[in-house]
C-alpha cells in the first residue's frame, strides 16, 4: 500500500500534484511540503527496520523501490548518568551517527533521491556544510546518478574525503554554505542537474520526519516532554514537528497527550534562530560572519526559518546558543558518559540542555531526548 500525496506551499495557496518535479513554490519562493490524503495507516503494518518500514506514510508509489542503504533504525539510548548530572528525571540520546555515511542526512537523501530518480533527473547537485554532501554522494551512487557537491573549504577533511570516495565531483569554495549554495544553484541552472538543497525540494523533510516516527515507536508510542535538536538548516526539527501532528491524525498517538517542546540548539558564533526566537520574530535575519567548529550548525540564513519558528511557538519550545568551549566540553561528556562518539552538533545539543535546565527553562521532572546528528569520527583528520 502507498499513500497519495500532493504538494502544498508552506506560505501561500499554491498546490501541485505529488509527481511534479518540484523545487520551491513558484509563486512565493517558500518551501513546499508534502500532504497526504485521508489515510488511516495501521501501526501493525510496519515491517523491517529501516526508515522505509514507514513507507505507507512516505512518498513512495506502489511497486516502487526506494533508493536505500539501510538508513534509520538508530538507537535511542537512555543515560541515567547524564540525567543525574544535569538534574532531570530521564534523558535519552538518539544517535543518528549510526546511519549510512554517519549522519542523519542519510534519511533525507534517501527520500529525495528516490523521488528524483523516479522523475528522471539527469544528475544531482547540493551545497553542503559536510554531512549532506557525503549522504547525497552515497545515494546518488546507489541510484546510478552523477553528482556534484559544493562545500566550503573549511568543511572537515574527513567528510570531503568521503564525498570524493563515493564518486561525486567535489568543488570547494571560500566562505560558508550560503556561498556554496549560490554556486550550486548556478550549476543546476546551467546543467539541468536537480538541486537537492535543504528545503529547495519537498522530500528531504519526509525522510527526516522518520526520526519522529522512530522516537514514538521506541518509547512505546508516546513522546518525551522535550526534544533538543542541533539546528542548522532545521529540516529534522521541521520534519519531526510535522509527523507528530500526522501521527495524531492517524491515531498513532493519544490525541489528548501533549506534544514535546521543541528546542533549537545553536552555537554562539552562528545563532540566527536563537536571535529570531528571542525577538519573537516570524523570520530570521541572516547571521553575520558565521563561525563555529560544529560545521553543520554554520548555516547563517536557513530557508526554513519560518517553519522552525512556527514549530517553536506552537510547541511552547525554546532556543539557546552556547560557546565553542561549551560545545567541546559536552561533546566529550556525551562520549565519556554514554559511549556515543558524538559530533560537535550533538555536544551542542547537550550543552544547550544543560544551560536550559540550569536556568529553569526546562523542568527537572522532564523526560528529554537529545539528538546527536553525526559521528565524531567525521571531524577527525
Backbone torsions as a table, in degrees:
resi	resn	phi	psi	omega
1	UNK	NA	143.4	175.0
2	UNK	-135.8	154.5	-179.1
3	UNK	-87.7	147.5	170.4
4	UNK	-89.0	138.5	-179.3
5	UNK	-135.4	158.1	172.4
6	UNK	-129.5	167.4	178.9
7	UNK	-108.6	134.3	-178.8
8	UNK	-130.8	136.5	176.2
9	UNK	-66.9	140.6	178.9
10	UNK	-77.7	-6.2	-175.5
11	UNK	-129.2	-22.3	-177.9
12	UNK	-134.6	-167.2	-173.2
13	UNK	-93.5	11.9	-179.2
14	UNK	-67.9	136.0	173.3
15	UNK	-134.6	158.6	178.1
16	UNK	-151.3	158.6	175.8
17	UNK	-63.7	148.7	-177.2
18	UNK	-63.3	-22.0	-179.1
19	UNK	-92.4	9.3	174.2
20	UNK	-69.1	135.9	172.8
21	UNK	-75.3	98.7	-164.1
22	UNK	-110.7	142.3	169.5
23	UNK	-114.4	-124.7	175.9
24	UNK	-86.3	172.5	-180.0
25	UNK	-60.5	126.4	-180.0
26	UNK	-70.8	-14.7	-179.5
27	UNK	-88.3	-41.9	-172.6
28	UNK	-128.6	-5.0	176.0
29	UNK	79.5	7.0	-179.7
30	UNK	-91.5	163.9	-177.4
31	UNK	-62.6	146.2	171.5
32	UNK	-93.3	146.8	177.5
33	UNK	-122.3	150.0	177.5
34	UNK	-85.1	131.8	173.9
35	UNK	-125.4	137.3	-177.1
36	UNK	-100.6	157.3	178.1
37	UNK	-70.5	-166.8	-177.3
38	UNK	-78.3	79.0	-176.4
39	UNK	-103.1	152.2	176.3
40	UNK	-131.6	68.8	-178.3
41	UNK	-66.6	153.0	-179.4
42	UNK	-104.3	137.0	175.2
43	UNK	-64.1	-25.6	-178.9
44	UNK	-71.2	-11.9	-179.7
45	UNK	-81.2	-8.2	-174.4
46	UNK	-67.1	138.1	-177.0
47	UNK	-147.2	145.8	-179.6
48	UNK	80.7	-175.3	176.5
49	UNK	-147.1	66.1	163.2
50	UNK	-134.1	178.7	-178.3
51	UNK	-64.6	-20.7	-178.5
52	UNK	-78.3	1.1	168.8
53	UNK	-62.7	-21.3	178.8
54	UNK	-96.8	26.2	-172.3
55	UNK	-60.3	-23.9	177.5
56	UNK	-60.0	-26.9	-175.4
57	UNK	-120.3	30.7	175.4
58	UNK	-127.9	160.5	-178.0
59	UNK	-76.9	80.2	180.0
60	UNK	-140.8	123.0	179.7
61	UNK	-77.2	156.6	175.8
62	UNK	-57.5	139.2	-179.8
63	UNK	68.8	6.5	175.2
64	UNK	-89.7	140.8	179.6
65	UNK	-105.0	126.9	-179.7
66	UNK	-71.7	154.8	170.1
67	UNK	-83.0	102.6	-170.2
68	UNK	-131.1	142.3	172.9
69	UNK	-119.3	17.7	-179.8
70	UNK	88.6	25.8	-177.8
71	UNK	-67.8	154.3	179.6
72	UNK	90.9	-174.3	-177.9
73	UNK	65.8	32.0	-177.3
74	UNK	-81.3	152.9	-174.4
75	UNK	-73.0	149.1	170.5
76	UNK	-112.8	109.1	-168.6
77	UNK	-109.8	117.6	176.9
78	UNK	-78.4	140.2	179.1
79	UNK	-126.8	90.0	174.9
80	UNK	-58.2	-32.4	-179.3
81	UNK	-63.4	-47.5	178.6
82	UNK	-68.3	-35.5	177.1
83	UNK	-59.6	-44.1	178.1
84	UNK	-65.2	-43.3	-177.4
85	UNK	-62.8	-41.0	-178.3
86	UNK	-83.9	-21.2	179.3
87	UNK	87.1	40.3	176.5
88	UNK	-125.4	166.0	-174.3
89	UNK	-68.7	-50.7	-179.8
90	UNK	-144.9	146.1	178.9
91	UNK	-143.2	131.5	176.8
92	UNK	-118.7	153.0	170.3
93	UNK	-112.4	123.6	171.4
94	UNK	-93.9	110.9	-169.3
95	UNK	-97.6	94.7	-178.5
96	UNK	-80.8	-3.7	178.1
97	UNK	-65.1	-18.4	-176.1
98	UNK	-88.9	12.3	169.4
99	UNK	-76.8	162.3	169.0
100	UNK	-53.7	144.4	-175.0
101	UNK	57.4	17.6	164.4
102	UNK	68.2	29.8	173.8
103	UNK	-160.6	167.1	178.2
104	UNK	-63.9	-15.8	-178.0
105	UNK	-61.5	-22.9	179.9
106	UNK	-58.0	-38.1	-177.8
107	UNK	-60.8	-51.4	-178.0
108	UNK	-65.4	-39.7	-178.9
109	UNK	-69.7	-32.9	176.2
110	UNK	-59.6	-46.5	180.0
111	UNK	-68.5	-44.3	-177.2
112	UNK	-65.7	-44.3	-178.4
113	UNK	-70.9	-33.5	174.9
114	UNK	-57.5	-47.3	-178.9
115	UNK	-72.3	-39.2	179.7
116	UNK	-62.6	-42.3	178.7
117	UNK	-63.5	-42.9	-180.0
118	UNK	-62.9	-27.6	-177.3
119	UNK	-95.2	7.0	169.1
120	UNK	74.8	33.9	-179.3
121	UNK	-71.4	150.3	-179.0
122	UNK	-79.2	-19.0	-178.8
123	UNK	-179.0	176.1	-175.5
124	UNK	-128.3	146.5	176.7
125	UNK	-139.2	146.2	178.0
126	UNK	-152.9	142.4	164.8
127	UNK	-88.4	153.3	-175.3
128	UNK	-149.8	148.9	166.5
129	UNK	-89.4	-2.9	177.2
130	UNK	149.5	-77.2	-170.7
131	UNK	-66.0	-34.1	178.7
132	UNK	-64.9	-36.1	179.0
133	UNK	-66.2	-41.9	177.6
134	UNK	-63.8	-43.0	-179.9
135	UNK	-65.6	-44.7	179.8
136	UNK	-62.2	-40.9	179.0
137	UNK	-59.6	-41.0	-179.4
138	UNK	-66.4	-46.1	-176.5
139	UNK	-75.1	-30.8	172.6
140	UNK	-63.0	-42.4	177.8
141	UNK	-61.7	-43.7	179.6
142	UNK	-63.7	-31.9	-179.9
143	UNK	-86.3	-9.8	-176.8
144	UNK	74.2	30.1	-179.0
145	UNK	-110.7	139.9	173.0
146	UNK	-66.2	149.9	-175.7
147	UNK	-141.9	145.4	174.8
148	UNK	-131.3	134.4	-177.0
149	UNK	-122.6	130.1	174.7
150	UNK	-108.2	122.9	-175.0
151	UNK	-135.1	144.2	173.4
152	UNK	-58.7	147.5	179.0
153	UNK	-59.8	-23.6	-177.2
154	UNK	-86.4	2.7	177.2
155	UNK	-60.1	139.4	179.8
156	UNK	-51.7	134.3	-175.3
157	UNK	-57.9	-39.1	-179.2
158	UNK	-58.8	-39.8	179.9
159	UNK	-70.5	-41.3	177.5
160	UNK	-61.1	-40.4	178.3
161	UNK	-63.3	-37.0	178.0
162	UNK	-64.7	-42.4	179.1
163	UNK	-59.4	-46.2	179.1
164	UNK	-63.7	-43.1	-176.9
165	UNK	-61.7	-28.8	-178.3
166	UNK	-86.6	1.7	170.3
167	UNK	95.7	1.2	178.5
168	UNK	-78.0	153.4	170.8
169	UNK	-80.2	121.4	-176.6
170	UNK	-106.6	129.8	175.4
171	UNK	-121.9	118.4	176.8
172	UNK	-95.9	143.1	-174.3
173	UNK	-131.4	150.0	173.4
174	UNK	-69.2	150.7	177.0
175	UNK	101.8	-150.4	-175.1
176	UNK	-117.8	-171.7	-175.0
177	UNK	-63.5	-28.6	176.5
178	UNK	-62.6	-37.8	176.7
179	UNK	-68.6	-40.1	175.6
180	UNK	-63.6	-36.4	179.5
181	UNK	-63.0	-39.1	178.4
182	UNK	-61.6	-42.6	180.0
183	UNK	-70.2	-36.3	178.7
184	UNK	-64.6	-42.8	179.9
185	UNK	-66.5	-37.2	177.8
186	UNK	-65.3	-41.0	179.0
187	UNK	-66.2	-40.1	178.5
188	UNK	-60.8	-43.6	-179.8
189	UNK	-64.7	-35.0	-177.0
190	UNK	-79.2	-37.0	-170.0
191	UNK	-100.9	-22.0	-172.5
192	UNK	85.9	-1.9	175.4
193	UNK	-62.6	147.6	-178.2
194	UNK	-86.9	131.0	-177.7
195	UNK	-86.0	115.1	178.4
196	UNK	-104.0	34.3	176.2
197	UNK	-59.9	157.5	176.8
198	UNK	-52.2	118.4	175.4
199	UNK	66.1	8.4	171.8
200	UNK	-92.9	4.4	165.5
201	UNK	-146.9	158.9	-167.2
202	UNK	-91.5	1.9	-167.4
203	UNK	-103.0	-20.3	176.7
204	UNK	-61.1	-36.1	176.4
205	UNK	-59.4	-39.8	-178.2
206	UNK	-64.4	-38.2	174.3
207	UNK	-66.7	-42.5	-178.2
208	UNK	-67.2	-28.8	-178.0
209	UNK	-64.7	-18.8	179.5
210	UNK	-64.5	-18.3	172.3
211	UNK	-61.1	-39.8	178.3
212	UNK	-70.1	-38.0	176.5
213	UNK	-62.3	-45.9	179.3
214	UNK	-63.6	-40.9	-179.3
215	UNK	-57.9	-47.4	179.2
216	UNK	-63.3	-44.8	-178.2
217	UNK	-65.3	-41.9	-178.4
218	UNK	-67.9	-22.7	177.6
219	UNK	-98.1	16.2	178.2
220	UNK	75.9	36.8	179.1
221	UNK	61.1	45.3	165.7
222	UNK	-138.5	175.3	-177.4
223	UNK	-126.8	156.3	178.3
224	UNK	-73.1	174.0	176.4
225	UNK	-74.9	-34.7	-171.5
226	UNK	-139.0	137.2	170.8
227	UNK	-119.3	122.3	179.1
228	UNK	-107.5	122.2	-170.6
229	UNK	-128.6	122.7	175.8
230	UNK	-68.8	124.8	-164.8
231	UNK	-120.6	115.7	169.0
232	UNK	-106.7	-87.4	175.0
233	UNK	-77.1	-25.3	170.9
234	UNK	87.7	6.8	-176.4
235	UNK	-64.1	-32.8	179.7
236	UNK	-63.8	-45.8	179.4
237	UNK	-65.2	-44.5	179.5
238	UNK	-61.5	-44.9	-178.4
239	UNK	-63.8	-41.8	179.4
240	UNK	-66.0	-42.7	179.7
241	UNK	-63.6	-36.8	177.1
242	UNK	-62.1	-47.1	-174.4
243	UNK	-75.4	-24.9	175.1
244	UNK	-61.2	-42.6	176.8
245	UNK	-67.0	-39.3	178.7
246	UNK	-62.8	-43.1	-179.9
247	UNK	-62.2	-35.4	175.1
248	UNK	-62.2	-44.4	-179.7
249	UNK	-63.7	-37.2	-178.7
250	UNK	-76.7	-10.4	-175.7
251	UNK	81.4	16.0	179.3
252	UNK	-82.4	-15.2	177.1
253	UNK	-126.9	153.3	173.4
254	UNK	-62.4	123.5	-176.4
255	UNK	-63.5	-22.9	-177.5
256	UNK	-94.3	-9.7	-178.3
257	UNK	-73.3	143.1	178.3
258	UNK	-70.0	142.8	173.7
259	UNK	-84.3	159.0	-176.7
260	UNK	-64.8	151.8	166.0
261	UNK	-74.9	127.1	179.3
262	UNK	-94.1	130.0	-176.7
263	UNK	-123.8	126.7	176.8
264	UNK	-87.1	129.7	174.6
265	UNK	-113.3	125.2	179.6
266	UNK	-135.9	168.0	176.8
267	UNK	-91.1	147.1	-179.3
268	UNK	-60.8	-26.1	-179.9
269	UNK	-81.6	-4.2	176.2
270	UNK	-160.4	87.8	-172.5
271	UNK	-132.1	55.0	-178.0
272	UNK	-64.1	-34.6	-178.2
273	UNK	-75.3	-34.3	176.6
274	UNK	-64.1	-44.0	179.4
275	UNK	-63.9	-43.6	-179.5
276	UNK	-65.5	-41.5	-179.6
277	UNK	-64.3	-42.5	179.7
278	UNK	-62.3	-30.4	179.6
279	UNK	-87.8	0.5	-176.9
280	UNK	57.0	35.9	-178.4
281	UNK	-85.3	164.5	174.8
282	UNK	-104.8	-2.3	175.6
283	UNK	-138.3	160.2	177.1
284	UNK	-108.2	141.8	173.1
285	UNK	-87.4	132.1	-179.1
286	UNK	-54.6	140.0	-177.9
287	UNK	-76.0	137.7	-179.4
288	UNK	-85.3	132.1	175.4
289	UNK	50.8	60.3	-177.0
290	UNK	-63.0	138.6	-178.0
291	UNK	-152.1	120.5	170.9
292	UNK	-165.7	146.8	178.0
293	UNK	-76.1	-12.9	173.6
294	UNK	-82.2	86.2	-166.4
295	UNK	-60.3	-29.7	178.9
296	UNK	-67.6	-15.7	178.5
297	UNK	-96.4	-2.3	-176.3
298	UNK	-87.7	66.7	-179.2
299	UNK	-123.8	98.9	-170.0
300	UNK	-73.6	-27.5	-176.8
301	UNK	-141.0	76.7	-176.2
302	UNK	-64.0	133.6	178.0
303	UNK	-62.6	-29.2	-178.5
304	UNK	-88.8	23.3	-175.2
305	UNK	-55.5	-43.4	-179.5
306	UNK	-61.5	-42.1	-177.0
307	UNK	-71.9	-36.2	175.6
308	UNK	-62.3	-49.6	-179.2
309	UNK	-63.7	-37.7	177.6
310	UNK	-59.5	-43.6	179.0
311	UNK	-63.2	-40.5	179.1
312	UNK	-64.1	-45.3	-178.6
313	UNK	-68.6	-42.9	-177.6
314	UNK	-67.5	-30.5	-177.2
315	UNK	-93.3	2.8	-172.9
316	UNK	56.0	42.6	-174.2
317	UNK	-85.8	-156.8	-174.8
318	UNK	-157.0	172.2	178.2
319	UNK	-152.4	137.8	179.8
320	UNK	-151.4	156.0	178.0
321	UNK	-123.1	152.0	-179.8
322	UNK	-131.6	165.1	-175.9
323	UNK	-78.3	167.4	176.2
324	UNK	-62.3	-38.0	178.0
325	UNK	-64.8	-40.1	177.4
326	UNK	-63.0	-40.8	179.1
327	UNK	-63.1	-45.4	179.7
328	UNK	-62.9	-43.5	-179.5
329	UNK	-59.4	-48.8	-173.3
330	UNK	-84.7	-14.5	167.0
331	UNK	-64.7	-44.8	177.1
332	UNK	-67.4	-40.8	179.4
333	UNK	-60.1	-44.7	-180.0
334	UNK	-59.9	-43.9	179.0
335	UNK	-65.8	-46.7	-174.9
336	UNK	-70.4	-31.9	-175.7
337	UNK	-86.9	-20.9	-172.1
338	UNK	-127.8	-18.4	-172.4
339	UNK	83.4	3.1	176.5
340	UNK	-83.6	122.8	177.2
341	UNK	-79.2	85.4	-168.4
342	UNK	-80.1	144.5	167.6
343	UNK	-76.2	161.0	178.2
344	UNK	-60.6	-25.8	175.9
345	UNK	-62.4	-41.0	175.3
346	UNK	-64.9	-39.9	175.4
347	UNK	-60.7	-37.6	177.0
348	UNK	-62.5	-43.5	-179.8
349	UNK	-62.4	-40.9	178.4
350	UNK	-67.5	-40.9	179.6
351	UNK	-63.4	-39.5	177.1
352	UNK	-65.7	-40.6	176.1
353	UNK	-58.2	-47.6	179.0
354	UNK	-56.7	-46.3	-178.0
355	UNK	-62.6	-46.0	-175.2
356	UNK	-71.2	-33.4	175.0
357	UNK	-66.2	-45.6	-179.6
358	UNK	-61.4	-33.1	-179.0
359	UNK	-88.2	1.2	-179.9
360	UNK	77.3	13.6	-179.6
361	UNK	-88.8	-12.8	167.9
362	UNK	-124.9	129.4	-173.9
363	UNK	-71.4	146.8	179.9
364	UNK	-66.9	-19.2	178.5
365	UNK	-91.4	11.8	-175.8
366	UNK	-77.1	149.7	166.1
367	UNK	-100.8	122.5	-168.5
368	UNK	-123.4	137.5	169.3
369	UNK	-112.4	123.0	177.0
370	UNK	-106.0	129.2	-179.0
371	UNK	-92.7	127.4	165.1
372	UNK	-102.0	113.6	-168.6
373	UNK	-91.4	-8.5	-178.7
374	UNK	-159.2	-178.6	-175.5
375	UNK	-96.4	137.4	174.7
376	UNK	-62.8	-28.5	179.9
377	UNK	-61.6	-26.9	-179.7
378	UNK	-68.2	-16.8	-177.6
379	UNK	-101.3	1.4	-178.8
380	UNK	-108.2	122.0	-178.6
381	UNK	-69.0	NA	NA
